[in-house]
Amino acid sequence: MTTVRHRVILHAYVTEKAMDEMERMNKLEFVVDRRANRAEIKRAVEETYQCKVAKVNVKFVPAGKIATVRFKPEFSAEDIGSRAGVF
C-alpha cells in the first residue's frame, strides 16, 4: 500500500437518523474525501479512533461523500462518537 495521498475523514456527519443508528446499530457517519475508497476509509477510521470496523457503506449526497461505518460489537459507537466530536 502507498502512503495516504489525501485526507480521508473530513468530519462526523450528524443527523437525527445518524444518532438513531449510533444508538441502535453501533454505526457512525462521516463526510469523507470523494476519492477515498472503502478500504482507505476503514483504515483511516481504525487508525484515528483505535477501533475495529465491521463494515463500511458509502453514498453520495450534495454535501459530498458520506461513509456509514459499523463497528465491531466490542467497540461502542457512542464512545467513538464522543472522541469524534459528535456530542
N, CA, C and O atoms as a Maestro MAE file, in Angstrom:
{
 s_m_m2io_version
 :::
 2.0.0
}

f_m_ct {
 s_m_title
 :::
 protein
 m_atom[348] {
  # First column is atom index #
  i_m_mmod_type
  r_m_x_coord
  r_m_y_coord
  r_m_z_coord
  i_m_residue_number
  s_m_chain_name
  s_m_pdb_residue_name
  s_m_pdb_atom_name
  i_m_atomic_number
  :::
  1 25 0.830 -1.185 0.000 1 A "MET " " N  " 7
  2 3 0.000 0.000 0.000 1 A "MET " " CA " 6
  3 2 0.873 1.247 0.000 1 A "MET " " C  " 6
  4 15 1.980 1.252 0.540 1 A "MET " " O  " 8
  5 25 0.370 2.267 -0.596 2 A "THR " " N  " 7
  6 3 1.078 3.537 -0.627 2 A "THR " " CA " 6
  7 2 0.680 4.370 0.579 2 A "THR " " C  " 6
  8 15 -0.253 4.026 1.305 2 A "THR " " O  " 8
  9 25 1.386 5.450 0.783 3 A "THR " " N  " 7
  10 3 1.019 6.344 1.878 3 A "THR " " CA " 6
  11 2 -0.290 7.046 1.528 3 A "THR " " C  " 6
  12 15 -0.663 7.144 0.359 3 A "THR " " O  " 8
  13 25 -0.967 7.523 2.535 4 A "VAL " " N  " 7
  14 3 -2.236 8.205 2.307 4 A "VAL " " CA " 6
  15 2 -1.950 9.483 1.530 4 A "VAL " " C  " 6
  16 15 -1.186 10.335 1.984 4 A "VAL " " O  " 8
  17 25 -2.565 9.614 0.355 5 A "ARG " " N  " 7
  18 3 -2.267 10.748 -0.513 5 A "ARG " " CA " 6
  19 2 -3.234 11.902 -0.322 5 A "ARG " " C  " 6
  20 15 -3.064 12.961 -0.926 5 A "ARG " " O  " 8
  21 25 -4.241 11.709 0.506 6 A "HIS " " N  " 7
  22 3 -5.196 12.769 0.775 6 A "HIS " " CA " 6
  23 2 -5.820 12.534 2.141 6 A "HIS " " C  " 6
  24 15 -5.751 11.430 2.682 6 A "HIS " " O  " 8
  25 25 -6.409 13.543 2.677 7 A "ARG " " N  " 7
  26 3 -7.088 13.436 3.966 7 A "ARG " " CA " 6
  27 2 -8.389 12.700 3.752 7 A "ARG " " C  " 6
  28 15 -9.222 13.154 2.967 7 A "ARG " " O  " 8
  29 25 -8.595 11.581 4.419 8 A "VAL " " N  " 7
  30 3 -9.752 10.726 4.166 8 A "VAL " " CA " 6
  31 2 -10.977 11.196 4.943 8 A "VAL " " C  " 6
  32 15 -12.006 11.498 4.339 8 A "VAL " " O  " 8
  33 25 -10.887 11.264 6.261 9 A "ILE " " N  " 7
  34 3 -12.032 11.641 7.097 9 A "ILE " " CA " 6
  35 2 -12.042 13.161 7.235 9 A "ILE " " C  " 6
  36 15 -11.079 13.750 7.726 9 A "ILE " " O  " 8
  37 25 -13.131 13.791 6.802 10 A "LEU " " N  " 7
  38 3 -13.228 15.244 6.914 10 A "LEU " " CA " 6
  39 2 -13.864 15.647 8.238 10 A "LEU " " C  " 6
  40 15 -13.301 16.462 8.968 10 A "LEU " " O  " 8
  41 25 -15.043 15.082 8.561 11 A "HIS " " N  " 7
  42 3 -15.696 15.340 9.844 11 A "HIS " " CA " 6
  43 2 -16.865 14.387 10.011 11 A "HIS " " C  " 6
  44 15 -17.281 13.722 9.062 11 A "HIS " " O  " 8
  45 25 -17.398 14.327 11.242 12 A "ALA " " N  " 7
  46 3 -18.564 13.496 11.521 12 A "ALA " " CA " 6
  47 2 -19.801 14.133 10.894 12 A "ALA " " C  " 6
  48 15 -19.901 15.357 10.804 12 A "ALA " " O  " 8
  49 25 -20.737 13.296 10.464 13 A "TYR " " N  " 7
  50 3 -21.975 13.752 9.842 13 A "TYR " " CA " 6
  51 2 -23.099 13.450 10.825 13 A "TYR " " C  " 6
  52 15 -23.448 12.289 11.039 13 A "TYR " " O  " 8
  53 25 -23.664 14.494 11.420 14 A "VAL " " N  " 7
  54 3 -24.637 14.313 12.499 14 A "VAL " " CA " 6
  55 2 -26.028 14.714 12.030 14 A "VAL " " C  " 6
  56 15 -26.272 15.871 11.689 14 A "VAL " " O  " 8
  57 25 -26.933 13.743 12.017 15 A "THR " " N  " 7
  58 3 -28.346 13.961 11.742 15 A "THR " " CA " 6
  59 2 -29.137 13.139 12.760 15 A "THR " " C  " 6
  60 15 -28.557 12.365 13.521 15 A "THR " " O  " 8
  61 25 -30.454 13.307 12.773 16 A "GLU " " N  " 7
  62 3 -31.271 12.501 13.686 16 A "GLU " " CA " 6
  63 2 -31.166 11.026 13.344 16 A "GLU " " C  " 6
  64 15 -31.086 10.181 14.235 16 A "GLU " " O  " 8
  65 25 -31.166 10.720 12.067 17 A "LYS " " N  " 7
  66 3 -31.046 9.325 11.634 17 A "LYS " " CA " 6
  67 2 -29.695 8.754 12.053 17 A "LYS " " C  " 6
  68 15 -29.620 7.615 12.514 17 A "LYS " " O  " 8
  69 25 -28.637 9.528 11.896 18 A "ALA " " N  " 7
  70 3 -27.302 9.072 12.279 18 A "ALA " " CA " 6
  71 2 -27.231 8.824 13.786 18 A "ALA " " C  " 6
  72 15 -26.615 7.852 14.223 18 A "ALA " " O  " 8
  73 25 -27.845 9.679 14.571 19 A "MET " " N  " 7
  74 3 -27.851 9.494 16.029 19 A "MET " " CA " 6
  75 2 -28.624 8.238 16.414 19 A "MET " " C  " 6
  76 15 -28.221 7.513 17.324 19 A "MET " " O  " 8
  77 25 -29.737 7.978 15.722 20 A "ASP " " N  " 7
  78 3 -30.525 6.770 15.984 20 A "ASP " " CA " 6
  79 2 -29.722 5.516 15.639 20 A "ASP " " C  " 6
  80 15 -29.724 4.543 16.393 20 A "ASP " " O  " 8
  81 25 -29.036 5.546 14.492 21 A "GLU " " N  " 7
  82 3 -28.214 4.403 14.093 21 A "GLU " " CA " 6
  83 2 -27.050 4.200 15.056 21 A "GLU " " C  " 6
  84 15 -26.634 3.065 15.290 21 A "GLU " " O  " 8
  85 25 -26.522 5.276 15.612 22 A "MET " " N  " 7
  86 3 -25.433 5.166 16.566 22 A "MET " " CA " 6
  87 2 -25.895 4.396 17.804 22 A "MET " " C  " 6
  88 15 -25.170 3.545 18.320 22 A "MET " " O  " 8
  89 25 -27.089 4.698 18.269 23 A "GLU " " N  " 7
  90 3 -27.602 4.047 19.473 23 A "GLU " " CA " 6
  91 2 -28.062 2.615 19.209 23 A "GLU " " C  " 6
  92 15 -27.762 1.711 19.989 23 A "GLU " " O  " 8
  93 25 -28.788 2.408 18.115 24 A "ARG " " N  " 7
  94 3 -29.389 1.102 17.866 24 A "ARG " " CA " 6
  95 2 -28.490 0.109 17.137 24 A "ARG " " C  " 6
  96 15 -28.542 -1.091 17.407 24 A "ARG " " O  " 8
  97 25 -27.657 0.607 16.204 25 A "MET " " N  " 7
  98 3 -26.949 -0.300 15.313 25 A "MET " " CA " 6
  99 2 -25.423 -0.180 15.389 25 A "MET " " C  " 6
  100 15 -24.723 -0.802 14.590 25 A "MET " " O  " 8
  101 25 -24.896 0.605 16.332 26 A "ASN " " N  " 7
  102 3 -23.454 0.750 16.522 26 A "ASN " " CA " 6
  103 2 -22.771 1.299 15.265 26 A "ASN " " C  " 6
  104 15 -21.735 0.787 14.841 26 A "ASN " " O  " 8
  105 25 -23.362 2.348 14.671 27 A "LYS " " N  " 7
  106 3 -22.835 2.951 13.449 27 A "LYS " " CA " 6
  107 2 -22.583 4.440 13.651 27 A "LYS " " C  " 6
  108 15 -23.228 5.091 14.473 27 A "LYS " " O  " 8
  109 25 -21.637 4.961 12.888 28 A "LEU " " N  " 7
  110 3 -21.381 6.403 12.811 28 A "LEU " " CA " 6
  111 2 -21.275 6.781 11.342 28 A "LEU " " C  " 6
  112 15 -20.918 5.957 10.501 28 A "LEU " " O  " 8
  113 25 -21.591 8.041 11.043 29 A "GLU " " N  " 7
  114 3 -21.455 8.543 9.679 29 A "GLU " " CA " 6
  115 2 -20.398 9.640 9.650 29 A "GLU " " C  " 6
  116 15 -20.308 10.468 10.557 29 A "GLU " " O  " 8
  117 25 -19.597 9.624 8.579 30 A "PHE " " N  " 7
  118 3 -18.538 10.605 8.384 30 A "PHE " " CA " 6
  119 2 -18.616 11.158 6.972 30 A "PHE " " C  " 6
  120 15 -18.934 10.432 6.030 30 A "PHE " " O  " 8
  121 25 -18.325 12.449 6.825 31 A "VAL " " N  " 7
  122 3 -18.106 13.025 5.500 31 A "VAL " " CA " 6
  123 2 -16.654 12.707 5.166 31 A "VAL " " C  " 6
  124 15 -15.745 13.015 5.938 31 A "VAL " " O  " 8
  125 25 -16.447 12.086 4.005 32 A "VAL " " N  " 7
  126 3 -15.104 11.660 3.616 32 A "VAL " " CA " 6
  127 2 -14.740 12.249 2.259 32 A "VAL " " C  " 6
  128 15 -15.599 12.753 1.535 32 A "VAL " " O  " 8
  129 25 -13.470 12.180 1.929 33 A "ASP " " N  " 7
  130 3 -12.969 12.647 0.648 33 A "ASP " " CA " 6
  131 2 -13.612 11.829 -0.474 33 A "ASP " " C  " 6
  132 15 -13.731 10.610 -0.358 33 A "ASP " " O  " 8
  133 25 -14.023 12.485 -1.547 34 A "ARG " " N  " 7
  134 3 -14.701 11.816 -2.657 34 A "ARG " " CA " 6
  135 2 -13.813 10.781 -3.346 34 A "ARG " " C  " 6
  136 15 -14.323 9.857 -3.979 34 A "ARG " " O  " 8
  137 25 -12.492 10.923 -3.231 35 A "ARG " " N  " 7
  138 3 -11.567 9.994 -3.882 35 A "ARG " " CA " 6
  139 2 -11.290 8.753 -3.048 35 A "ARG " " C  " 6
  140 15 -10.707 7.798 -3.561 35 A "ARG " " O  " 8
  141 25 -11.687 8.734 -1.780 36 A "ALA " " N  " 7
  142 3 -11.376 7.624 -0.874 36 A "ALA " " CA " 6
  143 2 -12.255 6.415 -1.186 36 A "ALA " " C  " 6
  144 15 -13.449 6.554 -1.451 36 A "ALA " " O  " 8
  145 25 -11.651 5.233 -1.151 37 A "ASN " " N  " 7
  146 3 -12.429 4.006 -1.327 37 A "ASN " " CA " 6
  147 2 -12.722 3.397 0.046 37 A "ASN " " C  " 6
  148 15 -12.269 3.914 1.067 37 A "ASN " " O  " 8
  149 25 -13.472 2.310 0.066 38 A "ARG " " N  " 7
  150 3 -13.893 1.707 1.333 38 A "ARG " " CA " 6
  151 2 -12.714 1.252 2.183 38 A "ARG " " C  " 6
  152 15 -12.714 1.447 3.399 38 A "ARG " " O  " 8
  153 25 -11.721 0.655 1.562 39 A "ALA " " N  " 7
  154 3 -10.560 0.171 2.311 39 A "ALA " " CA " 6
  155 2 -9.802 1.332 2.962 39 A "ALA " " C  " 6
  156 15 -9.366 1.220 4.107 39 A "ALA " " O  " 8
  157 25 -9.645 2.431 2.245 40 A "GLU " " N  " 7
  158 3 -8.968 3.597 2.814 40 A "GLU " " CA " 6
  159 2 -9.764 4.196 3.961 40 A "GLU " " C  " 6
  160 15 -9.190 4.620 4.965 40 A "GLU " " O  " 8
  161 25 -11.083 4.233 3.818 41 A "ILE " " N  " 7
  162 3 -11.946 4.763 4.882 41 A "ILE " " CA " 6
  163 2 -11.828 3.884 6.123 41 A "ILE " " C  " 6
  164 15 -11.672 4.387 7.236 41 A "ILE " " O  " 8
  165 25 -11.902 2.576 5.927 42 A "LYS " " N  " 7
  166 3 -11.795 1.639 7.052 42 A "LYS " " CA " 6
  167 2 -10.466 1.822 7.772 42 A "LYS " " C  " 6
  168 15 -10.433 1.919 8.999 42 A "LYS " " O  " 8
  169 25 -9.374 1.871 7.022 43 A "ARG " " N  " 7
  170 3 -8.052 2.025 7.624 43 A "ARG " " CA " 6
  171 2 -7.937 3.352 8.374 43 A "ARG " " C  " 6
  172 15 -7.375 3.399 9.469 43 A "ARG " " O  " 8
  173 25 -8.465 4.424 7.792 44 A "ALA " " N  " 7
  174 3 -8.385 5.746 8.428 44 A "ALA " " CA " 6
  175 2 -9.169 5.778 9.735 44 A "ALA " " C  " 6
  176 15 -8.692 6.332 10.726 44 A "ALA " " O  " 8
  177 25 -10.364 5.191 9.751 45 A "VAL " " N  " 7
  178 3 -11.180 5.179 10.976 45 A "VAL " " CA " 6
  179 2 -10.500 4.335 12.049 45 A "VAL " " C  " 6
  180 15 -10.429 4.745 13.207 45 A "VAL " " O  " 8
  181 25 -10.000 3.160 11.673 46 A "GLU " " N  " 7
  182 3 -9.349 2.291 12.653 46 A "GLU " " CA " 6
  183 2 -8.098 2.941 13.243 46 A "GLU " " C  " 6
  184 15 -7.851 2.828 14.444 46 A "GLU " " O  " 8
  185 25 -7.308 3.620 12.408 47 A "GLU " " N  " 7
  186 3 -6.093 4.262 12.905 47 A "GLU " " CA " 6
  187 2 -6.396 5.501 13.726 47 A "GLU " " C  " 6
  188 15 -5.729 5.759 14.728 47 A "GLU " " O  " 8
  189 25 -7.388 6.265 13.319 48 A "THR " " N  " 7
  190 3 -7.707 7.514 14.016 48 A "THR " " CA " 6
  191 2 -8.338 7.261 15.383 48 A "THR " " C  " 6
  192 15 -7.992 7.927 16.359 48 A "THR " " O  " 8
  193 25 -9.262 6.301 15.458 49 A "TYR " " N  " 7
  194 3 -10.032 6.092 16.688 49 A "TYR " " CA " 6
  195 2 -9.669 4.811 17.434 49 A "TYR " " C  " 6
  196 15 -10.360 4.451 18.387 49 A "TYR " " O  " 8
  197 25 -8.604 4.111 17.032 50 A "GLN " " N  " 7
  198 3 -8.149 2.879 17.690 50 A "GLN " " CA " 6
  199 2 -9.303 1.914 17.949 50 A "GLN " " C  " 6
  200 15 -9.594 1.578 19.097 50 A "GLN " " O  " 8
  201 25 -9.949 1.478 16.887 51 A "CYS " " N  " 7
  202 3 -11.094 0.585 16.976 51 A "CYS " " CA " 6
  203 2 -11.036 -0.404 15.814 51 A "CYS " " C  " 6
  204 15 -10.118 -0.358 14.995 51 A "CYS " " O  " 8
  205 25 -12.019 -1.292 15.749 52 A "LYS " " N  " 7
  206 3 -12.136 -2.234 14.631 52 A "LYS " " CA " 6
  207 2 -13.464 -1.984 13.924 52 A "LYS " " C  " 6
  208 15 -14.510 -1.871 14.562 52 A "LYS " " O  " 8
  209 25 -13.404 -1.900 12.602 53 A "VAL " " N  " 7
  210 3 -14.579 -1.629 11.777 53 A "VAL " " CA " 6
  211 2 -15.091 -2.936 11.204 53 A "VAL " " C  " 6
  212 15 -14.315 -3.739 10.687 53 A "VAL " " O  " 8
  213 25 -16.404 -3.153 11.293 54 A "ALA " " N  " 7
  214 3 -17.010 -4.358 10.731 54 A "ALA " " CA " 6
  215 2 -17.375 -4.159 9.263 54 A "ALA " " C  " 6
  216 15 -17.184 -5.062 8.449 54 A "ALA " " O  " 8
  217 25 -17.905 -2.967 8.916 55 A "LYS " " N  " 7
  218 3 -18.379 -2.748 7.556 55 A "LYS " " CA " 6
  219 2 -18.409 -1.257 7.246 55 A "LYS " " C  " 6
  220 15 -18.619 -0.432 8.135 55 A "LYS " " O  " 8
  221 25 -18.196 -0.921 5.977 56 A "VAL " " N  " 7
  222 3 -18.259 0.463 5.515 56 A "VAL " " CA " 6
  223 2 -19.195 0.539 4.315 56 A "VAL " " C  " 6
  224 15 -19.016 -0.189 3.338 56 A "VAL " " O  " 8
  225 25 -20.179 1.404 4.385 57 A "ASN " " N  " 7
  226 3 -21.061 1.698 3.252 57 A "ASN " " CA " 6
  227 2 -20.859 3.161 2.878 57 A "ASN " " C  " 6
  228 15 -20.624 4.003 3.744 57 A "ASN " " O  " 8
  229 25 -20.951 3.457 1.584 58 A "VAL " " N  " 7
  230 3 -20.779 4.836 1.137 58 A "VAL " " CA " 6
  231 2 -21.963 5.271 0.289 58 A "VAL " " C  " 6
  232 15 -22.609 4.463 -0.378 58 A "VAL " " O  " 8
  233 25 -22.230 6.572 0.335 59 A "LYS " " N  " 7
  234 3 -23.283 7.148 -0.504 59 A "LYS " " CA " 6
  235 2 -22.857 8.554 -0.878 59 A "LYS " " C  " 6
  236 15 -22.120 9.214 -0.144 59 A "LYS " " O  " 8
  237 25 -23.330 8.999 -2.025 60 A "PHE " " N  " 7
  238 3 -23.039 10.349 -2.493 60 A "PHE " " CA " 6
  239 2 -24.280 11.208 -2.305 60 A "PHE " " C  " 6
  240 15 -25.377 10.842 -2.728 60 A "PHE " " O  " 8
  241 25 -24.089 12.352 -1.667 61 A "VAL " " N  " 7
  242 3 -25.154 13.318 -1.423 61 A "VAL " " CA " 6
  243 2 -24.622 14.686 -1.858 61 A "VAL " " C  " 6
  244 15 -23.422 14.828 -2.092 61 A "VAL " " O  " 8
  245 25 -25.486 15.687 -1.970 62 A "PRO " " N  " 7
  246 3 -24.993 17.009 -2.359 62 A "PRO " " CA " 6
  247 2 -23.896 17.556 -1.440 62 A "PRO " " C  " 6
  248 15 -23.059 18.344 -1.880 62 A "PRO " " O  " 8
  249 25 -23.895 17.145 -0.174 63 A "ALA " " N  " 7
  250 3 -22.869 17.599 0.769 63 A "ALA " " CA " 6
  251 2 -21.524 16.926 0.513 63 A "ALA " " C  " 6
  252 15 -20.510 17.383 1.041 63 A "ALA " " O  " 8
  253 25 -21.483 15.859 -0.277 64 A "GLY " " N  " 7
  254 3 -20.242 15.143 -0.559 64 A "GLY " " CA " 6
  255 2 -20.444 13.644 -0.444 64 A "GLY " " C  " 6
  256 15 -21.537 13.137 -0.698 64 A "GLY " " O  " 8
  257 25 -19.411 12.948 -0.070 65 A "LYS " " N  " 7
  258 3 -19.448 11.501 0.079 65 A "LYS " " CA " 6
  259 2 -19.593 11.181 1.564 65 A "LYS " " C  " 6
  260 15 -18.802 11.643 2.386 65 A "LYS " " O  " 8
  261 25 -20.606 10.391 1.900 66 A "ILE " " N  " 7
  262 3 -20.885 10.026 3.283 66 A "ILE " " CA " 6
  263 2 -20.561 8.551 3.464 66 A "ILE " " C  " 6
  264 15 -21.023 7.709 2.693 66 A "ILE " " O  " 8
  265 25 -19.767 8.237 4.481 67 A "ALA " " N  " 7
  266 3 -19.437 6.855 4.810 67 A "ALA " " CA " 6
  267 2 -20.157 6.479 6.098 67 A "ALA " " C  " 6
  268 15 -20.018 7.152 7.120 67 A "ALA " " O  " 8
  269 25 -20.930 5.394 6.037 68 A "THR " " N  " 7
  270 3 -21.568 4.850 7.229 68 A "THR " " CA " 6
  271 2 -20.700 3.697 7.696 68 A "THR " " C  " 6
  272 15 -20.518 2.717 6.973 68 A "THR " " O  " 8
  273 25 -20.167 3.812 8.900 69 A "VAL " " N  " 7
  274 3 -19.208 2.847 9.424 69 A "VAL " " CA " 6
  275 2 -19.846 2.084 10.570 69 A "VAL " " C  " 6
  276 15 -20.284 2.678 11.555 69 A "VAL " " O  " 8
  277 25 -19.897 0.741 10.436 70 A "ARG " " N  " 7
  278 3 -20.402 -0.100 11.529 70 A "ARG " " CA " 6
  279 2 -19.191 -0.675 12.256 70 A "ARG " " C  " 6
  280 15 -18.267 -1.200 11.634 70 A "ARG " " O  " 8
  281 25 -19.213 -0.567 13.580 71 A "PHE " " N  " 7
  282 3 -18.105 -1.031 14.404 71 A "PHE " " CA " 6
  283 2 -18.372 -2.438 14.905 71 A "PHE " " C  " 6
  284 15 -19.523 -2.863 15.004 71 A "PHE " " O  " 8
  285 25 -17.307 -3.157 15.222 72 A "LYS " " N  " 7
  286 3 -17.435 -4.497 15.796 72 A "LYS " " CA " 6
  287 2 -18.068 -4.348 17.176 72 A "LYS " " C  " 6
  288 15 -17.923 -3.306 17.816 72 A "LYS " " O  " 8
  289 25 -18.777 -5.395 17.641 73 A "PRO " " N  " 7
  290 3 -19.540 -5.295 18.899 73 A "PRO " " CA " 6
  291 2 -18.739 -4.874 20.121 73 A "PRO " " C  " 6
  292 15 -19.296 -4.267 21.035 73 A "PRO " " O  " 8
  293 25 -17.446 -5.178 20.163 74 A "GLU " " N  " 7
  294 3 -16.657 -4.822 21.345 74 A "GLU " " CA " 6
  295 2 -16.315 -3.342 21.423 74 A "GLU " " C  " 6
  296 15 -15.763 -2.892 22.427 74 A "GLU " " O  " 8
  297 25 -16.634 -2.568 20.372 75 A "PHE " " N  " 7
  298 3 -16.385 -1.129 20.356 75 A "PHE " " CA " 6
  299 2 -17.709 -0.378 20.282 75 A "PHE " " C  " 6
  300 15 -18.571 -0.718 19.471 75 A "PHE " " O  " 8
  301 25 -17.874 0.630 21.114 76 A "SER " " N  " 7
  302 3 -19.111 1.390 21.187 76 A "SER " " CA " 6
  303 2 -19.055 2.614 20.277 76 A "SER " " C  " 6
  304 15 -18.124 3.415 20.360 76 A "SER " " O  " 8
  305 25 -20.045 2.751 19.416 77 A "ALA " " N  " 7
  306 3 -20.118 3.917 18.526 77 A "ALA " " CA " 6
  307 2 -20.302 5.197 19.326 77 A "ALA " " C  " 6
  308 15 -19.843 6.257 18.900 77 A "ALA " " O  " 8
  309 25 -20.961 5.122 20.473 78 A "GLU " " N  " 7
  310 3 -21.151 6.306 21.309 78 A "GLU " " CA " 6
  311 2 -19.820 6.800 21.875 78 A "GLU " " C  " 6
  312 15 -19.578 8.006 21.918 78 A "GLU " " O  " 8
  313 25 -18.958 5.881 22.310 79 A "ASP " " N  " 7
  314 3 -17.637 6.273 22.812 79 A "ASP " " CA " 6
  315 2 -16.798 6.884 21.692 79 A "ASP " " C  " 6
  316 15 -16.149 7.912 21.887 79 A "ASP " " O  " 8
  317 25 -16.814 6.254 20.529 80 A "ILE " " N  " 7
  318 3 -16.056 6.761 19.394 80 A "ILE " " CA " 6
  319 2 -16.628 8.088 18.929 80 A "ILE " " C  " 6
  320 15 -15.879 8.991 18.556 80 A "ILE " " O  " 8
  321 25 -17.953 8.216 18.946 81 A "GLY " " N  " 7
  322 3 -18.607 9.464 18.572 81 A "GLY " " CA " 6
  323 2 -18.214 10.615 19.480 81 A "GLY " " C  " 6
  324 15 -18.054 11.744 19.017 81 A "GLY " " O  " 8
  325 25 -18.057 10.343 20.757 82 A "SER " " N  " 7
  326 3 -17.642 11.405 21.681 82 A "SER " " CA " 6
  327 2 -16.210 11.845 21.368 82 A "SER " " C  " 6
  328 15 -15.888 13.025 21.507 82 A "SER " " O  " 8
  329 25 -15.351 10.918 20.950 83 A "ARG " " N  " 7
  330 3 -13.981 11.288 20.552 83 A "ARG " " CA " 6
  331 2 -13.970 12.014 19.218 83 A "ARG " " C  " 6
  332 15 -13.077 12.820 18.954 83 A "ARG " " O  " 8
  333 25 -14.979 11.727 18.358 84 A "ALA " " N  " 7
  334 3 -15.042 12.348 17.035 84 A "ALA " " CA " 6
  335 2 -15.692 13.722 17.086 84 A "ALA " " C  " 6
  336 15 -15.696 14.432 16.081 84 A "ALA " " O  " 8
  337 25 -16.240 14.112 18.227 85 A "GLY " " N  " 7
  338 3 -16.840 15.430 18.362 85 A "GLY " " CA " 6
  339 2 -18.320 15.469 18.014 85 A "GLY " " C  " 6
  340 15 -18.849 16.529 17.680 85 A "GLY " " O  " 8
  341 25 -18.992 14.330 18.087 86 A "VAL " " N  " 7
  342 3 -20.428 14.289 17.786 86 A "VAL " " CA " 6
  343 2 -21.222 14.964 18.895 86 A "VAL " " C  " 6
  344 15 -22.218 15.636 18.627 86 A "VAL " " O  " 8
  345 25 -20.786 14.788 20.141 87 A "PHE " " N  " 7
  346 3 -21.525 15.336 21.274 87 A "PHE " " CA " 6
  347 2 -20.968 16.669 21.689 87 A "PHE " " C  " 6
  348 15 -21.469 17.281 22.632 87 A "PHE " " O  " 8
  :::
 }
 m_bond[347] {
  # First column is bond index #
  i_m_from
  i_m_to
  i_m_order
  :::
  1 1 2 1
  2 2 3 1
  3 3 4 2
  4 3 5 1
  5 5 6 1
  6 6 7 1
  7 7 8 2
  8 7 9 1
  9 9 10 1
  10 10 11 1
  11 11 12 2
  12 11 13 1
  13 13 14 1
  14 14 15 1
  15 15 16 2
  16 15 17 1
  17 17 18 1
  18 18 19 1
  19 19 20 2
  20 19 21 1
  21 21 22 1
  22 22 23 1
  23 23 24 2
  24 23 25 1
  25 25 26 1
  26 26 27 1
  27 27 28 2
  28 27 29 1
  29 29 30 1
  30 30 31 1
  31 31 32 2
  32 31 33 1
  33 33 34 1
  34 34 35 1
  35 35 36 2
  36 35 37 1
  37 37 38 1
  38 38 39 1
  39 39 40 2
  40 39 41 1
  41 41 42 1
  42 42 43 1
  43 43 44 2
  44 43 45 1
  45 45 46 1
  46 46 47 1
  47 47 48 2
  48 47 49 1
  49 49 50 1
  50 50 51 1
  51 51 52 2
  52 51 53 1
  53 53 54 1
  54 54 55 1
  55 55 56 2
  56 55 57 1
  57 57 58 1
  58 58 59 1
  59 59 60 2
  60 59 61 1
  61 61 62 1
  62 62 63 1
  63 63 64 2
  64 63 65 1
  65 65 66 1
  66 66 67 1
  67 67 68 2
  68 67 69 1
  69 69 70 1
  70 70 71 1
  71 71 72 2
  72 71 73 1
  73 73 74 1
  74 74 75 1
  75 75 76 2
  76 75 77 1
  77 77 78 1
  78 78 79 1
  79 79 80 2
  80 79 81 1
  81 81 82 1
  82 82 83 1
  83 83 84 2
  84 83 85 1
  85 85 86 1
  86 86 87 1
  87 87 88 2
  88 87 89 1
  89 89 90 1
  90 90 91 1
  91 91 92 2
  92 91 93 1
  93 93 94 1
  94 94 95 1
  95 95 96 2
  96 95 97 1
  97 97 98 1
  98 98 99 1
  99 99 100 2
  100 99 101 1
  101 101 102 1
  102 102 103 1
  103 103 104 2
  104 103 105 1
  105 105 106 1
  106 106 107 1
  107 107 108 2
  108 107 109 1
  109 109 110 1
  110 110 111 1
  111 111 112 2
  112 111 113 1
  113 113 114 1
  114 114 115 1
  115 115 116 2
  116 115 117 1
  117 117 118 1
  118 118 119 1
  119 119 120 2
  120 119 121 1
  121 121 122 1
  122 122 123 1
  123 123 124 2
  124 123 125 1
  125 125 126 1
  126 126 127 1
  127 127 128 2
  128 127 129 1
  129 129 130 1
  130 130 131 1
  131 131 132 2
  132 131 133 1
  133 133 134 1
  134 134 135 1
  135 135 136 2
  136 135 137 1
  137 137 138 1
  138 138 139 1
  139 139 140 2
  140 139 141 1
  141 141 142 1
  142 142 143 1
  143 143 144 2
  144 143 145 1
  145 145 146 1
  146 146 147 1
  147 147 148 2
  148 147 149 1
  149 149 150 1
  150 150 151 1
  151 151 152 2
  152 151 153 1
  153 153 154 1
  154 154 155 1
  155 155 156 2
  156 155 157 1
  157 157 158 1
  158 158 159 1
  159 159 160 2
  160 159 161 1
  161 161 162 1
  162 162 163 1
  163 163 164 2
  164 163 165 1
  165 165 166 1
  166 166 167 1
  167 167 168 2
  168 167 169 1
  169 169 170 1
  170 170 171 1
  171 171 172 2
  172 171 173 1
  173 173 174 1
  174 174 175 1
  175 175 176 2
  176 175 177 1
  177 177 178 1
  178 178 179 1
  179 179 180 2
  180 179 181 1
  181 181 182 1
  182 182 183 1
  183 183 184 2
  184 183 185 1
  185 185 186 1
  186 186 187 1
  187 187 188 2
  188 187 189 1
  189 189 190 1
  190 190 191 1
  191 191 192 2
  192 191 193 1
  193 193 194 1
  194 194 195 1
  195 195 196 2
  196 195 197 1
  197 197 198 1
  198 198 199 1
  199 199 200 2
  200 199 201 1
  201 201 202 1
  202 202 203 1
  203 203 204 2
  204 203 205 1
  205 205 206 1
  206 206 207 1
  207 207 208 2
  208 207 209 1
  209 209 210 1
  210 210 211 1
  211 211 212 2
  212 211 213 1
  213 213 214 1
  214 214 215 1
  215 215 216 2
  216 215 217 1
  217 217 218 1
  218 218 219 1
  219 219 220 2
  220 219 221 1
  221 221 222 1
  222 222 223 1
  223 223 224 2
  224 223 225 1
  225 225 226 1
  226 226 227 1
  227 227 228 2
  228 227 229 1
  229 229 230 1
  230 230 231 1
  231 231 232 2
  232 231 233 1
  233 233 234 1
  234 234 235 1
  235 235 236 2
  236 235 237 1
  237 237 238 1
  238 238 239 1
  239 239 240 2
  240 239 241 1
  241 241 242 1
  242 242 243 1
  243 243 244 2
  244 243 245 1
  245 245 246 1
  246 246 247 1
  247 247 248 2
  248 247 249 1
  249 249 250 1
  250 250 251 1
  251 251 252 2
  252 251 253 1
  253 253 254 1
  254 254 255 1
  255 255 256 2
  256 255 257 1
  257 257 258 1
  258 258 259 1
  259 259 260 2
  260 259 261 1
  261 261 262 1
  262 262 263 1
  263 263 264 2
  264 263 265 1
  265 265 266 1
  266 266 267 1
  267 267 268 2
  268 267 269 1
  269 269 270 1
  270 270 271 1
  271 271 272 2
  272 271 273 1
  273 273 274 1
  274 274 275 1
  275 275 276 2
  276 275 277 1
  277 277 278 1
  278 278 279 1
  279 279 280 2
  280 279 281 1
  281 281 282 1
  282 282 283 1
  283 283 284 2
  284 283 285 1
  285 285 286 1
  286 286 287 1
  287 287 288 2
  288 287 289 1
  289 289 290 1
  290 290 291 1
  291 291 292 2
  292 291 293 1
  293 293 294 1
  294 294 295 1
  295 295 296 2
  296 295 297 1
  297 297 298 1
  298 298 299 1
  299 299 300 2
  300 299 301 1
  301 301 302 1
  302 302 303 1
  303 303 304 2
  304 303 305 1
  305 305 306 1
  306 306 307 1
  307 307 308 2
  308 307 309 1
  309 309 310 1
  310 310 311 1
  311 311 312 2
  312 311 313 1
  313 313 314 1
  314 314 315 1
  315 315 316 2
  316 315 317 1
  317 317 318 1
  318 318 319 1
  319 319 320 2
  320 319 321 1
  321 321 322 1
  322 322 323 1
  323 323 324 2
  324 323 325 1
  325 325 326 1
  326 326 327 1
  327 327 328 2
  328 327 329 1
  329 329 330 1
  330 330 331 1
  331 331 332 2
  332 331 333 1
  333 333 334 1
  334 334 335 1
  335 335 336 2
  336 335 337 1
  337 337 338 1
  338 338 339 1
  339 339 340 2
  340 339 341 1
  341 341 342 1
  342 342 343 1
  343 343 344 2
  344 343 345 1
  345 345 346 1
  346 346 347 1
  347 347 348 2
  :::
 }
}
